[in-house]
Amino acid sequence: MTQSVAAVVFLPGVVMPCALRYAALLAELGDEVQAILKDLELYAGATTPPDNYDISTEVEGITRTADAAGLERFHLYGHSGGGAISLAYVAAHPDRVLSLALDEPAYDFLDSTETRGYWSEIDAAGRLPERDRMPAFLKLQLGPNVALPPAPAGTPPPWMASRPAGVLALITALKQHHVDPSSYRRYAAPVYFSHGSLSHPYWLGMRDRLATLFPDFTAERYDGRHHLNTSHQAEPARVAQELRRHWNRALADQRSS
């Protein structure tokens, strides 16, 4: 692969840091990629979200990170909250993104009855007492009758202390951000969307909405996987193979244009 194929900015979700989130996938990809691990601007401070935090904060952070790495154009891969931010970035800066890969984005910025219902459940979880808030939020990532995985044993890592406030701040920022759906239609490069069969049905509706907007859209279901044990964690070899195919096709499209 050439460097233009391999330059990939990775964005994590709202809970796990980027290096932990993609450890298994990056081990599979090895030196095939120039991996730029971009943690969320949400956690740039010590314990609390930045003042005046919004999605444009994250969009500008991606641009700064790419510029610092000397990348004029790059592939973008985001999970959950990072997937939503990736969609916002492509809407704002389509010419910089060679291809887009999304794993169950937290939001697609598209209005629907289904989406409004899901976000009302998220809001209700945010009003619970703090000890109940995170379990309720995590349960809303799973399909009906799918049990929460057991909590990790041992003392929580220090970064976990900032996550309850971070979750609430990201939810607020996502709901306040606007994307013109026509911006998705104008993005002609390949888009890859992965989702688990055991995740909340919210992502089925999102998949179908985005499929009507992006001109070059591929979706793949991972059976037996869900948002808390997602494809790049549970099946990194398969995801690495799909991403290689995705990135190579983007390069071929670029060369033929």
Kinemage of the C-alpha trace (Angstrom):
@kinemage 1
@onewidth
@group {chain A} dominant
@subgroup {mainchain}
@vectorlist {calphas} color= white
{ca met a 1} P 0.000 0.000 0.000
{ca thr a 2} L 1.097 3.548 -0.584
{ca gln a 3} L 1.108 6.059 2.223
{ca ser a 4} L -2.017 7.743 0.882
{ca val a 5} L -3.903 4.457 1.331
{ca ala a 6} L -2.520 3.804 4.782
{ca ala a 7} L -2.995 7.215 6.416
{ca val a 8} L -5.999 6.645 8.678
{ca val a 9} L -7.403 8.825 11.453
{ca phe a 10} L -9.139 6.683 14.086
{ca leu a 11} L -11.765 8.178 16.414
{ca pro a 12} L -13.047 6.276 19.472
{ca gly a 13} L -16.399 6.353 21.209
{ca val a 14} L -17.226 8.358 24.290
{ca val a 15} L -15.935 5.845 26.853
{ca met a 16} L -12.758 3.987 25.874
{ca pro a 17} L -9.546 5.818 24.854
{ca cys a 18} L -8.511 5.377 21.239
{ca ala a 19} L -5.431 3.195 21.847
{ca leu a 20} L -7.495 0.710 23.875
{ca arg a 21} L -10.494 0.859 21.567
{ca tyr a 22} L -8.523 -0.165 18.466
{ca ala a 23} L -5.699 -2.238 19.962
{ca ala a 24} L -6.815 -5.540 18.427
{ca leu a 25} L -7.543 -4.022 15.013
{ca leu a 26} L -4.233 -2.163 14.883
{ca ala a 27} L -2.385 -5.369 15.772
{ca glu a 28} L -4.003 -6.994 12.717
{ca leu a 29} L -3.190 -4.078 10.412
{ca gly a 30} L 0.385 -3.739 11.650
{ca asp a 31} L 2.614 -1.477 9.601
{ca glu a 32} L 0.160 -1.437 6.696
{ca val a 33} L -1.328 1.760 8.100
{ca gln a 34} L -0.114 5.110 9.271
{ca ala a 35} L -2.518 5.091 12.193
{ca ile a 36} L -3.361 8.484 13.678
{ca leu a 37} L -5.088 7.784 16.998
{ca lys a 38} L -7.244 10.818 17.758
{ca asp a 39} L -8.830 10.896 21.204
{ca leu a 40} L -11.874 13.110 21.586
{ca glu a 41} L -11.427 16.798 22.311
{ca leu a 42} L -14.103 16.153 24.924
{ca tyr a 43} L -11.358 14.776 27.177
{ca ala a 44} L -8.637 17.300 26.388
{ca gly a 45} L -8.992 18.732 29.900
{ca ala a 46} L -8.149 16.952 33.120
{ca thr a 47} L -11.601 16.053 34.466
{ca thr a 48} L -14.347 18.118 32.836
{ca pro a 49} L -15.403 18.826 29.233
{ca pro a 50} L -13.968 22.009 27.677
{ca asp a 51} L -15.944 25.228 28.017
{ca asn a 52} L -18.366 25.829 25.126
{ca tyr a 53} L -17.846 22.277 23.919
{ca asp a 54} L -19.685 21.374 20.715
{ca ile a 55} L -19.231 19.150 17.677
{ca ser a 56} L -17.326 21.875 15.839
{ca thr a 57} L -14.714 21.512 18.603
{ca glu a 58} L -14.211 17.914 17.487
{ca val a 59} L -14.281 18.776 13.780
{ca glu a 60} L -11.585 21.421 14.247
{ca gly a 61} L -9.559 18.967 16.334
{ca ile a 62} L -9.467 16.450 13.478
{ca thr a 63} L -8.221 19.129 11.088
{ca arg a 64} L -5.462 20.170 13.515
{ca thr a 65} L -4.417 16.554 14.019
{ca ala a 66} L -4.300 15.821 10.283
{ca asp a 67} L -2.385 19.028 9.601
{ca ala a 68} L 0.137 18.223 12.323
{ca ala a 69} L 0.687 14.800 10.736
{ca gly a 70} L 1.207 16.387 7.324
{ca leu a 71} L -1.920 14.788 5.865
{ca glu a 72} L -3.730 16.705 3.175
{ca arg a 73} L -6.148 13.802 2.700
{ca phe a 74} L -6.769 10.727 4.834
{ca his a 75} L -9.133 7.848 5.544
{ca leu a 76} L -11.407 8.273 8.557
{ca tyr a 77} L -12.741 5.526 10.834
{ca gly a 78} L -14.991 6.252 13.814
{ca his a 79} L -16.880 4.165 16.359
{ca ser a 80} L -20.014 5.354 18.212
{ca gly a 81} L -19.448 8.975 19.274
{ca gly a 82} L -16.400 9.040 17.025
{ca gly a 83} L -18.564 7.762 14.184
{ca ala a 84} L -21.008 10.637 14.620
{ca ile a 85} L -18.115 13.100 14.689
{ca ser a 86} L -16.755 11.472 11.519
{ca leu a 87} L -20.084 12.097 9.782
{ca ala a 88} L -19.991 15.727 10.889
{ca tyr a 89} L -16.428 16.017 9.591
{ca val a 90} L -17.266 14.582 6.172
{ca ala a 91} L -20.217 16.970 5.928
{ca ala a 92} L -17.909 19.914 6.665
{ca his a 93} L -14.702 18.812 4.874
{ca pro a 94} L -15.521 16.158 2.264
{ca asp a 95} L -12.469 16.895 0.132
{ca arg a 96} L -10.079 15.887 2.906
{ca val a 97} L -11.540 12.416 3.500
{ca leu a 98} L -10.472 9.680 1.072
{ca ser a 99} L -12.955 7.192 2.524
{ca leu a 100} L -15.232 6.929 5.539
{ca ala a 101} L -15.704 3.872 7.754
{ca leu a 102} L -18.309 3.922 10.521
{ca asp a 103} L -18.995 1.449 13.290
{ca glu a 104} L -22.427 2.123 14.817
{ca pro a 105} L -22.234 5.937 14.913
{ca ala a 106} L -23.926 7.518 17.917
{ca tyr a 107} L -25.966 9.809 15.642
{ca asp a 108} L -26.431 10.504 11.946
{ca phe a 109} L -27.903 14.019 12.447
{ca leu a 110} L -31.011 12.935 10.521
{ca asp a 111} L -34.457 13.459 11.994
{ca ser a 112} L -36.934 10.573 12.206
{ca thr a 113} L -39.659 9.383 14.565
{ca glu a 114} L -37.444 6.432 15.483
{ca thr a 115} L -34.484 8.672 16.282
{ca arg a 116} L -36.559 11.017 18.426
{ca gly a 117} L -37.853 8.042 20.413
{ca tyr a 118} L -34.374 6.670 20.973
{ca trp a 119} L -32.993 10.013 22.112
{ca ser a 120} L -35.859 10.447 24.562
{ca glu a 121} L -34.708 7.181 26.167
{ca ile a 122} L -31.132 8.448 26.265
{ca asp a 123} L -32.341 11.671 27.915
{ca ala a 124} L -34.263 9.667 30.520
{ca ala a 125} L -31.107 7.693 31.341
{ca gly a 126} L -29.244 10.972 31.819
{ca arg a 127} L -31.723 12.063 34.487
{ca leu a 128} L -31.149 8.993 36.640
{ca pro a 129} L -29.024 9.120 39.798
{ca glu a 130} L -25.351 9.065 38.889
{ca arg a 131} L -24.795 5.475 40.049
{ca asp a 132} L -27.543 4.258 37.692
{ca arg a 133} L -26.797 6.557 34.764
{ca met a 134} L -23.962 4.715 33.054
{ca pro a 135} L -25.542 1.218 33.250
{ca ala a 136} L -28.766 2.608 31.779
{ca phe a 137} L -26.858 4.360 29.016
{ca leu a 138} L -24.939 1.186 28.169
{ca lys a 139} L -28.128 -0.916 28.151
{ca leu a 140} L -29.538 1.388 25.476
{ca gln a 141} L -26.747 0.290 23.161
{ca leu a 142} L -28.041 -3.294 23.143
{ca gly a 143} L -30.933 -5.065 21.487
{ca pro a 144} L -33.970 -6.406 23.350
{ca asn a 145} L -33.178 -9.194 25.809
{ca val a 146} L -29.404 -8.738 25.402
{ca ala a 147} L -27.766 -8.637 28.823
{ca leu a 148} L -25.116 -6.137 29.788
{ca pro a 149} L -21.634 -7.707 29.854
{ca pro a 150} L -20.188 -7.991 33.362
{ca ala a 151} L -18.258 -4.973 34.566
{ca pro a 152} L -14.468 -5.351 34.336
{ca ala a 153} L -12.888 -6.679 37.506
{ca gly a 154} L -10.632 -4.529 39.605
{ca thr a 155} L -10.315 -0.808 40.191
{ca pro a 156} L -11.638 1.358 37.354
{ca pro a 157} L -8.869 3.121 35.391
{ca pro a 158} L -8.349 6.817 36.220
{ca trp a 159} L -9.797 7.995 32.897
{ca met a 160} L -13.150 6.435 33.756
{ca ala a 161} L -13.833 9.218 36.286
{ca ser a 162} L -14.374 11.732 33.472
{ca arg a 163} L -16.759 9.562 31.460
{ca pro a 164} L -20.161 10.273 33.092
{ca ala a 165} L -19.761 14.026 32.509
{ca gly a 166} L -18.323 13.340 29.060
{ca val a 167} L -21.302 11.225 28.025
{ca leu a 168} L -23.751 13.976 28.994
{ca ala a 169} L -21.705 16.659 27.235
{ca leu a 170} L -21.450 14.646 24.018
{ca ile a 171} L -25.182 13.859 24.020
{ca thr a 172} L -25.979 17.563 24.345
{ca ala a 173} L -23.498 18.498 21.611
{ca leu a 174} L -24.799 15.864 19.195
{ca lys a 175} L -28.391 16.998 19.577
{ca gln a 176} L -27.437 20.633 19.000
{ca his a 177} L -25.383 20.013 15.852
{ca his a 178} L -26.990 20.323 12.423
{ca val a 179} L -25.964 18.604 9.201
{ca asp a 180} L -27.604 19.302 5.860
{ca pro a 181} L -28.491 15.849 4.431
{ca ser a 182} L -27.459 17.047 0.983
{ca ser a 183} L -23.868 17.193 2.238
{ca tyr a 184} L -23.929 13.392 2.487
{ca arg a 185} L -25.192 13.152 -1.096
{ca arg a 186} L -22.222 15.216 -2.255
{ca tyr a 187} L -19.697 12.844 -0.694
{ca ala a 188} L -18.873 10.436 -3.540
{ca ala a 189} L -16.076 8.405 -1.902
{ca pro a 190} L -16.757 4.943 -0.423
{ca val a 191} L -18.566 4.686 2.912
{ca tyr a 192} L -18.435 1.470 4.976
{ca phe a 193} L -20.967 0.963 7.782
{ca ser a 194} L -20.673 -1.927 10.246
{ca his a 195} L -23.222 -2.969 12.861
{ca gly a 196} L -23.848 -5.901 15.180
{ca ser a 197} L -26.873 -8.182 15.067
{ca leu a 198} L -27.337 -7.833 18.843
{ca ser a 199} L -27.144 -4.042 18.957
{ca his a 200} L -30.134 -1.780 19.473
{ca pro a 201} L -32.387 -1.596 16.359
{ca tyr a 202} L -31.560 2.129 16.253
{ca trp a 203} L -28.607 1.265 14.001
{ca leu a 204} L -30.765 -0.604 11.489
{ca gly a 205} L -32.768 2.555 10.874
{ca met a 206} L -29.588 4.613 10.653
{ca arg a 207} L -28.087 2.188 8.151
{ca asp a 208} L -31.156 2.444 5.937
{ca arg a 209} L -31.291 6.252 6.111
{ca leu a 210} L -27.635 6.692 5.251
{ca ala a 211} L -27.901 4.174 2.423
{ca thr a 212} L -30.360 6.498 0.675
{ca leu a 213} L -27.988 9.472 0.933
{ca phe a 214} L -24.381 8.396 0.371
{ca pro a 215} L -23.812 7.514 -3.306
{ca asp a 216} L -21.285 4.733 -2.523
{ca phe a 217} L -22.489 2.993 0.640
{ca thr a 218} L -21.743 -0.532 1.877
{ca ala a 219} L -23.184 -1.984 5.088
{ca glu a 220} L -22.072 -5.160 6.822
{ca arg a 221} L -23.695 -6.982 9.729
{ca tyr a 222} L -21.605 -8.867 12.272
{ca asp a 223} L -23.696 -11.660 13.737
{ca gly a 224} L -23.506 -12.161 17.486
{ca arg a 225} L -21.821 -8.784 18.033
{ca his a 226} L -23.118 -5.654 19.680
{ca his a 227} L -22.097 -2.120 20.559
{ca leu a 228} L -20.219 -3.183 23.694
{ca asn a 229} L -18.385 -6.064 21.984
{ca thr a 230} L -18.153 -4.679 18.522
{ca ser a 231} L -16.672 -5.956 15.282
{ca his a 232} L -13.182 -4.467 15.485
{ca gln a 233} L -12.775 -5.868 19.024
{ca ala a 234} L -14.310 -9.318 18.520
{ca glu a 235} L -13.354 -9.982 14.871
{ca pro a 236} L -10.357 -7.754 14.136
{ca ala a 237} L -8.993 -9.962 11.330
{ca arg a 238} L -12.290 -9.784 9.435
{ca val a 239} L -12.593 -6.032 9.953
{ca ala a 240} L -8.984 -5.489 8.857
{ca gln a 241} L -9.676 -7.416 5.652
{ca glu a 242} L -12.808 -5.347 4.936
{ca leu a 243} L -10.982 -2.094 5.617
{ca arg a 244} L -8.125 -3.031 3.300
{ca arg a 245} L -10.664 -3.672 0.554
{ca his a 246} L -12.441 -0.410 1.360
{ca trp a 247} L -9.258 1.685 1.329
{ca asn a 248} L -7.937 0.067 -1.857
{ca arg a 249} L -11.185 0.757 -3.675
{ca ala a 250} L -11.057 4.408 -2.576
{ca leu a 251} L -7.532 4.666 -3.986
{ca ala a 252} L -8.594 3.044 -7.266
{ca asp a 253} L -11.514 5.484 -7.551
{ca gln a 254} L -9.170 8.400 -6.900
{ca arg a 255} L -6.712 7.249 -9.585
{ca ser a 256} L -9.471 6.796 -12.168
{ca ser a 257} L -11.029 10.218 -11.549
